[in-house]
Amino acid sequence: MPAASPWWTPDVHADRRGFLLGRNRIQAALRAYFAARDFIEVDTATLQVSPGNEAHLHAFATQAVNHDGSRVPLYLHTSPEFACKKLLAAGEQRIACFAHVYRNRERGPLHHPEFTMLEWYRAGESYEVLMRDCADILGLAAETAQAKQLAYRGAAADPYLEPERITVAEAFERFAGIDLIASIDRSGETDRERLAESLRSAGLRVARDDTWADLFSRVIVDKVEPNLGFGRATILYEYPVAEAALARPTPHDARVAERFELYACGVELANAFGELTDAAEQRRRFTMEMAEKSRVYGETYPLDEDFLKALDIMPEASGSALGFDRLVMLATGAARIDQVIWAPVAETSDRRGGRS
């Protein structure tokens, strides 16, 4: 089979150009949306001392060479989150950021090594306000693209309807017949054996070395996500505190956290938190994540000590990260993420001749 023509050839560019112009219009509309609500658009450094500390995110590494020839490791960030929260600590109240971010080991119809993340933060406001923002953004993107619906691979969602809201526990019960909360005690500690038995009863695979987190992810991927965002968008909220990342526990139940994800057409679009500001707890979570990364991948990333210091003075806040390119895809009807990126990253091949 002949190789596909490069993106810069006139015929390929002509096929993509409508999507790319749609991207520009949607970005301009979102900038106006945030400006009208008194958000300041910020620009954060791409090079960071830590790319983020989630076990299954993979970064691009580089080095800074000092005048004396010494070398210091740096990373391309996987999100502008640490920098944005430092700006909240500095006193900013409402900020938004269109950031180029970088994730290794990711390429496919919905993944690209370099992509654009839209992040926005509200100091002193709850994460329920972000749910309203997400609904507004879906409608605005579709309206700007003159689309009646969001679409991907034959699936559709009405962006003008209020998103469905369902807790993670409700989704496990509805789509897998599993009582998730039964495997979490009042302190948030998880019971791997209890969840494993629930998966076996539901006919799902359980491996001997699966952790509780592995089992949780299997249900999310195999049973829950395939049912989200069809007909209308879905907000999946109140993740177990063990899967809270940088989110704080809910005030009504310490077993679950103020975290939600937004889905449309089965595609994850956004991840949002009521932000954790307890530096000691955040350090504990990062340390556990890096221990898991070491176990699975044999590598770790450093902690950003400045970020942990900033948490001590950061105000209560909520924040959301939205995959801007994916939003453009669904609003314009593009089939692949590289159709909505002006100049995609070059394809790479492994030694067996395959493409990553």
BELSUL-V843264 format. One record per pair of residues at least 4 apart in sequence whose C-alpha atoms are under 6 Angstrom apart, sorted by the first residue. I is the first residue (numbers start at 1). J is the second residue. Records with the same first field share a line. If there is no record, write none. Layout:
I=J ; J
//
This chain:
7=12 ; 13
8=13
10=14
13=17
16=339
19=340
20=340
23=328
26=141 ; 144
34=39
35=39
39=94 ; 95
40=95
41=95 ; 96 ; 97
42=97
46=76 ; 77
47=75 ; 76
48=74 ; 75
49=74
50=302 ; 303 ; 304
51=75 ; 77 ; 78
53=286
54=289
55=289 ; 290 ; 292 ; 293
58=103 ; 104
59=103 ; 104
60=75 ; 76
61=75
62=73 ; 74 ; 75
63=72 ; 73 ; 74
64=71 ; 72
65=69 ; 70 ; 71
66=70
77=101
78=101 ; 102 ; 103
79=101
86=310
87=92
88=92 ; 314
89=310 ; 313 ; 314
93=123
94=121 ; 122
95=120 ; 121
96=119 ; 120
97=118 ; 119
98=117 ; 118
99=116 ; 117
100=115 ; 116
101=114 ; 115
102=113 ; 114
103=113
104=113
106=111 ; 112 ; 113
107=111 ; 112
109=336 ; 337
110=337
116=324
117=322 ; 323 ; 324
118=321 ; 322 ; 324
119=320 ; 321
120=319 ; 320
121=318 ; 319
122=317 ; 318
123=316 ; 317
124=316 ; 317
125=317
126=318
127=274 ; 318
137=141
138=159
139=159 ; 160
140=144
142=146 ; 147 ; 331
143=147
149=157 ; 158 ; 159
150=156 ; 157 ; 330 ; 331
151=155 ; 156 ; 330 ; 333
152=330
155=265
156=231 ; 265
157=230 ; 231 ; 232 ; 265
158=231 ; 232
163=232 ; 233 ; 234
164=234
165=234 ; 235
166=236
167=236 ; 237 ; 238
168=237 ; 239
169=180
171=175
172=176 ; 178
173=177 ; 178 ; 179
175=223 ; 224
176=223
178=198
183=190 ; 191 ; 194 ; 195
184=188 ; 189 ; 190
185=189
186=255
188=255
192=212
199=204
200=204
210=214
218=222
219=223
220=224 ; 225
221=225
226=266
228=234 ; 266
229=233 ; 234 ; 263 ; 264 ; 265 ; 266
230=265
233=263 ; 264
234=262 ; 263
235=261 ; 262
236=260 ; 261
237=259 ; 260
238=256 ; 257 ; 258 ; 259
239=256 ; 257 ; 259
240=255 ; 256 ; 257
241=255 ; 256 ; 257
244=257
246=276
247=258 ; 259 ; 273 ; 274 ; 275 ; 276
248=257 ; 258 ; 274 ; 275 ; 276
249=254 ; 256 ; 257 ; 258
250=257 ; 258
258=273 ; 274
259=272 ; 273
260=271 ; 272
261=270 ; 271
262=268 ; 269 ; 270
263=267 ; 268 ; 269
269=322 ; 323
270=321 ; 322
271=320 ; 321
272=319 ; 320
273=318 ; 319
274=318
275=317 ; 318
277=311
279=308 ; 311
290=300
293=297
294=298 ; 299 ; 300
328=332
329=333 ; 334
338=344
348=355
349=353 ; 354 ; 355
350=354
//
